[in-house]
């Protein structure tokens, strides 16, 4: 599909040498960049949907599980 977009000059100026260095067309470079952006944000949608489902459950939170999860998150390197 063909489309026309506007991008800031500084983004264009950074993209051009990258396209040449990776031997990709400008279209391929922008397509790859958008595909990567979309895949990064897909996980946010999944998380939001899971949180919505969990909020609908009538089960009370288990204090032990909540505390264990909190300790695990504190120790995890992001």
C-alpha positions, 0 to 999 in steps of 0.5 A: 500500500502506498501512503504519504506521511510527513516526518520531521527533518531531523528524523529524515536526516538520521534515517537516510544514512541508516537506510544506505548503511543497511542497504534498505530502501527508505520504504523498507526502513520506515516499514521495519521501524513501524512494525517494531513500534507496533510490536512493542505496544502490542504487549501494553494492549494485552496487559490492559486487557488482562488487567480488565479481566482480573478487575472483574473477578470476585476473588479477594486478593491473597495477602501472601501472594501480593507480598510475594509478588511485590518482593519479586518485583523489587528484586527484578532488574528491568 
